[in-house]
Amino acid sequence: MLLLALLSVGGYGLLRALNQSQQHQHAATRASAAALAEARRALLGYAASYPDRAGVTSLTAGPGLLPCPDTRLDNGDVAGQADPPCALASATETGLLPWRTLDMNDLRDGSGAPLWYALANGYRNNPAGILNSDTLAALRLDDCAPSGRAIVALILAPGSALAGQNRATTLKSQRYAPANYLETANASRGDGCFASAQSDFANDTLAVIDRGALNRIIETRVLTEVTRALQRYYADPEGNDVAGLDPLCTAAGQPSHCDDAWPWLAPYANPATGPYEGVVGTRVGHLPLRRVGIDFSAPFSARWTLLGGSFSATGALPPSEVCVRNSLALCLVQPAGFLGALTLSGDLVAASSGHCRWLGGPALRCVAVLEWADPGGSGNTLVRSYTLEFSGLPRRILGPTALLPRRESTTLGPGVLPVGASLILTLSDTLRASNGGVQILGEGQISLLAGAALTRFDLVGVPLDLEVDDDHLLDPSTRRSPGELPAWFTANAWQQFVVVAYAAAHSPGNPASNCTPAVDCLWIERTPAVGQPSIANDVPGLVLLAGALLPGQTRPGSTPAAWFEAANAQLGSHYTARSPDATFNDRLRRLAP
């Protein structure tokens, strides 16, 4: 009985010790899981809000970018801070979680060890390339083959120290050596390979951010930006509303929202090469965009009489000063090779073609080219190029109509050029011979600065599609054209992934107040992951966003099927929304007036 009693007491002590050990292990596991989940949420939040973060000055850095690990391999760093040089993937792929950069506490796992972190090169926040849904995620878990799971980032909880790991060293190079915390493939840097298996010799716990999870975050941000831009445009395309009311409409006794309409869109074309210019009558297609440094078609008209400013001329036969200063002046021209004389006017009121380029801020350059055949019958042609480059001129926005896209115009005079404004007007003449030869005849130029006298300067009909921001301020009050998109949108080629569609009732110049359900509204068939499918047949408009490249698709591709799936590839009036899978990953956002 004494032996039985001793065995009972010993067994109880052993069971109690085992139970306490098991409870401690469970508590450590829960603590590690909670720390990993918190870190994962913080990283996704950082990626979604990256363009808005304090200290980010780049106009082109968009959502999806993540901080580099804390490698602490150089002097002067602060613990928990993402370390430069961020671009050296082989040296900085794996390090400690940069908790300070993420604006959070120093997270520890259940053993008290700091969390580690690995990041794919294409998602580092010193972008050398573009980041969108097709950006490659190079990290691999349990499969180092290129066809393995595409992972953007990994967070690792090291667990208790194992044999051979020294976590008490004061040497910086050892305290930040992965092998003192991580095991197997996780302990090496620069190979992109990681392992999740645990054993007596490996006790790392991992949380994964794969490309699909991050894409859902950044695609949501992109859809939000496009939707907001289109809604701002719809509410006030002329940029003149006061307290939500259009003074032009209310003055005419019309509803305050009488100019509400979405812009004419750009016809669908190869997204990599399309001009992204709005065309009247297009209600399904690409966003119409005005981008800094990109030429766009502009059938503008111009007329001027410039009194002040300096005149300069070059070439053997430049346009006369009076013809450069006054577009209505009649000038006699007979270059060598012409059998007859031309009487020319610089007036561009009747010009039907041309192109402009936004130079950033309030600066614009517009060019028109006119040609005149030799009236004497030599077969030679005079080609005159008109270049108007100006900045800081007053702007008036004209809303879209049934026949025209949104436009801007400038009207000055009589008076002087406003403070902060400048204007350079250049006329260049070239002789194109009947045999194909080209001879530059000359150039005349007038340069005006603020205060220079003028009788008039009119520029009318320059298309004003959705501007792409160039100053970190969307739709600034000093240069208001509602519908601006952030610069990172086009810098990361998101325009290639986006298509917009809307019902005819919401197009410019349409007198209807809204589309009619099941008649002329768009349709969306939704198939949720759980529950029954549903159809919405009352959709005024929508934004369609392509997901990452799927098997069978080739990009850039000139057909919608290279980007979209199911009914969406038809770009008609019926669209599909469902949970992403191996054959479908489009995203939809409904537009409503």
Secondary structure in CASP SS format (residue, H / E / C, confidence):
PFRMAT SS
TARGET T0000
AUTHOR 0000-0000-0000
METHOD secondary structure of the structure
MODEL  1
M C 1.00
L H 1.00
L H 1.00
L H 1.00
A H 1.00
L H 1.00
L H 1.00
S H 1.00
V H 1.00
G H 1.00
G H 1.00
Y H 1.00
G H 1.00
L H 1.00
L H 1.00
R H 1.00
A H 1.00
L H 1.00
N H 1.00
Q H 1.00
S H 1.00
Q H 1.00
Q H 1.00
H H 1.00
Q H 1.00
H H 1.00
A H 1.00
A H 1.00
T H 1.00
R H 1.00
A H 1.00
S H 1.00
A H 1.00
A H 1.00
A H 1.00
L H 1.00
A H 1.00
E H 1.00
A H 1.00
R H 1.00
R H 1.00
A H 1.00
L H 1.00
L H 1.00
G H 1.00
Y H 1.00
A H 1.00
A H 1.00
S C 1.00
Y H 1.00
P H 1.00
D H 1.00
R C 1.00
A C 1.00
G C 1.00
V C 1.00
T C 1.00
S C 1.00
L C 1.00
T C 1.00
A C 1.00
G C 1.00
P C 1.00
G C 1.00
L C 1.00
L E 1.00
P C 1.00
C C 1.00
P C 1.00
D E 1.00
T C 1.00
R C 1.00
L C 1.00
D C 1.00
N C 1.00
G C 1.00
D C 1.00
V C 1.00
A C 1.00
G C 1.00
Q C 1.00
A C 1.00
D C 1.00
P C 1.00
P C 1.00
C C 1.00
A C 1.00
L C 1.00
A H 1.00
S H 1.00
A H 1.00
T H 1.00
E C 1.00
T E 1.00
G E 1.00
L E 1.00
L C 1.00
P C 1.00
W C 1.00
R C 1.00
T C 1.00
L C 1.00
D C 1.00
M C 1.00
N C 1.00
D C 1.00
L C 1.00
R E 1.00
D C 1.00
G C 1.00
S C 1.00
G C 1.00
A C 1.00
P E 1.00
L C 1.00
W E 1.00
Y E 1.00
A E 1.00
L E 1.00
A C 1.00
N H 1.00
G H 1.00
Y H 1.00
R E 1.00
N C 1.00
N C 1.00
P C 1.00
A C 1.00
G C 1.00
I C 1.00
L C 1.00
N C 1.00
S C 1.00
D C 1.00
T C 1.00
L C 1.00
A C 1.00
A C 1.00
L E 1.00
R E 1.00
L E 1.00
D C 1.00
D C 1.00
C C 1.00
A C 1.00
P C 1.00
S C 1.00
G C 1.00
R C 1.00
A C 1.00
I E 1.00
V E 1.00
A E 1.00
L E 1.00
I E 1.00
L E 1.00
A E 1.00
P C 1.00
G C 1.00
S C 1.00
A C 1.00
L C 1.00
A C 1.00
G C 1.00
Q C 1.00
N C 1.00
R C 1.00
A C 1.00
T C 1.00
T C 1.00
L C 1.00
K H 1.00
S H 1.00
Q H 1.00
R H 1.00
Y C 1.00
A C 1.00
P H 1.00
A H 1.00
N H 1.00
Y C 1.00
L C 1.00
E C 1.00
T H 1.00
A H 1.00
N H 1.00
A H 1.00
S C 1.00
R C 1.00
G C 1.00
D C 1.00
G C 1.00
C E 1.00
F E 1.00
A C 1.00
S C 1.00
A C 1.00
Q C 1.00
S E 1.00
D C 1.00
F C 1.00
A E 1.00
N C 1.00
D C 1.00
T E 1.00
L E 1.00
A E 1.00
V E 1.00
I E 1.00
D E 1.00
R H 1.00
G H 1.00
A H 1.00
L H 1.00
N H 1.00
R H 1.00
I H 1.00
I H 1.00
E H 1.00
T H 1.00
R H 1.00
V H 1.00
L H 1.00
T H 1.00
E H 1.00
V H 1.00
T H 1.00
R H 1.00
A H 1.00
L H 1.00
Q H 1.00
R H 1.00
Y H 1.00
Y H 1.00
A H 1.00
D C 1.00
P C 1.00
E C 1.00
G C 1.00
N C 1.00
D C 1.00
V E 1.00
A C 1.00
G C 1.00
L E 1.00
D C 1.00
P H 1.00
L H 1.00
C H 1.00
T H 1.00
A H 1.00
A C 1.00
G C 1.00
Q C 1.00
P C 1.00
S C 1.00
H C 1.00
C C 1.00
D C 1.00
D C 1.00
A C 1.00
W C 1.00
P C 1.00
W C 1.00
L C 1.00
A E 1.00
P C 1.00
Y C 1.00
A C 1.00
N C 1.00
P C 1.00
A C 1.00
T C 1.00
G C 1.00
P C 1.00
Y C 1.00
E C 1.00
G C 1.00
V C 1.00
V C 1.00
G C 1.00
T C 1.00
R C 1.00
V E 1.00
G E 1.00
H E 1.00
L C 1.00
P C 1.00
L E 1.00
R E 1.00
R C 1.00
V E 1.00
G C 1.00
I C 1.00
D E 1.00
F E 1.00
S E 1.00
A C 1.00
P C 1.00
F C 1.00
S E 1.00
A E 1.00
R E 1.00
W E 1.00
T E 1.00
L E 1.00
L C 1.00
G C 1.00
G C 1.00
S E 1.00
F E 1.00
S E 1.00
A E 1.00
T E 1.00
G E 1.00
A C 1.00
L C 1.00
P C 1.00
P C 1.00
S C 1.00
E H 1.00
V H 1.00
C H 1.00
V H 1.00
R H 1.00
N E 1.00
S C 1.00
L C 1.00
A C 1.00
L C 1.00
C E 1.00
L E 1.00
V E 1.00
Q C 1.00
P C 1.00
A C 1.00
G C 1.00
F C 1.00
L C 1.00
G C 1.00
A C 1.00
L E 1.00
T E 1.00
L E 1.00
S C 1.00
G C 1.00
D C 1.00
L C 1.00
V C 1.00
A C 1.00
A C 1.00
S C 1.00
S C 1.00
G C 1.00
H E 1.00
C E 1.00
R E 1.00
W E 1.00
L E 1.00
G E 1.00
G C 1.00
P C 1.00
A E 1.00
L E 1.00
R E 1.00
C E 1.00
V E 1.00
A E 1.00
V E 1.00
L E 1.00
E E 1.00
W E 1.00
A E 1.00
D C 1.00
P C 1.00
G C 1.00
G C 1.00
S C 1.00
G C 1.00
N C 1.00
T E 1.00
L E 1.00
V E 1.00
R E 1.00
S E 1.00
Y E 1.00
T E 1.00
L E 1.00
E E 1.00
F E 1.00
S E 1.00
G C 1.00
L C 1.00
P C 1.00
R C 1.00
R E 1.00
I E 1.00
L E 1.00
G C 1.00
P C 1.00
T C 1.00
A C 1.00
L C 1.00
L C 1.00
P C 1.00
R C 1.00
R E 1.00
E E 1.00
S E 1.00
T E 1.00
T E 1.00
L E 1.00
G C 1.00
P C 1.00
G E 1.00
V E 1.00
L C 1.00
P C 1.00
V C 1.00
G C 1.00
A C 1.00
S E 1.00
L E 1.00
I E 1.00
L E 1.00
T E 1.00
L E 1.00
S E 1.00
D E 1.00
T E 1.00
L E 1.00
R E 1.00
A C 1.00
S C 1.00
N C 1.00
G C 1.00
G C 1.00
V E 1.00
Q E 1.00
I E 1.00
L E 1.00
G E 1.00
E E 1.00
G E 1.00
Q E 1.00
I E 1.00
S E 1.00
L E 1.00
L E 1.00
A C 1.00
G C 1.00
A C 1.00
A E 1.00
L E 1.00
T E 1.00
R E 1.00
F E 1.00
D E 1.00
L E 1.00
V E 1.00
G E 1.00
V E 1.00
P E 1.00
L C 1.00
D C 1.00
L E 1.00
E E 1.00
V E 1.00
D C 1.00
D C 1.00
D C 1.00
H C 1.00
L C 1.00
L C 1.00
D C 1.00
P C 1.00
S H 1.00
T H 1.00
R H 1.00
R C 1.00
S C 1.00
P C 1.00
G C 1.00
E C 1.00
L E 1.00
P C 1.00
A H 1.00
W H 1.00
F H 1.00
T H 1.00
A H 1.00
N C 1.00
A C 1.00
W H 1.00
Q H 1.00
Q H 1.00
F H 1.00
V E 1.00
V E 1.00
V E 1.00
A E 1.00
Y E 1.00
A C 1.00
A H 1.00
A H 1.00
H H 1.00
S C 1.00
P C 1.00
G C 1.00
N C 1.00
P C 1.00
A C 1.00
S C 1.00
N C 1.00
C C 1.00
T C 1.00
P C 1.00
A C 1.00
V C 1.00
D C 1.00
C C 1.00
L E 1.00
W E 1.00
I E 1.00
E E 1.00
R E 1.00
T E 1.00
P C 1.00
A C 1.00
V C 1.00
G C 1.00
Q C 1.00
P C 1.00
S E 1.00
I E 1.00
A E 1.00
N E 1.00
D E 1.00
V E 1.00
P C 1.00
G E 1.00
L E 1.00
V E 1.00
L E 1.00
L E 1.00
A C 1.00
G C 1.00
A C 1.00
L C 1.00
L C 1.00
P C 1.00
G C 1.00
Q C 1.00
T C 1.00
R C 1.00
P C 1.00
G C 1.00
S C 1.00
T C 1.00
P H 1.00
A H 1.00
A H 1.00
W C 1.00
F C 1.00
E C 1.00
A H 1.00
A H 1.00
N H 1.00
A H 1.00
Q H 1.00
L C 1.00
G C 1.00
S C 1.00
H E 1.00
Y E 1.00
T E 1.00
A E 1.00
R E 1.00
S C 1.00
P C 1.00
D E 1.00
A C 1.00
T C 1.00
F E 1.00
N C 1.00
D C 1.00
R E 1.00
L E 1.00
R E 1.00
R E 1.00
L E 1.00
A C 1.00
P C 1.00
END
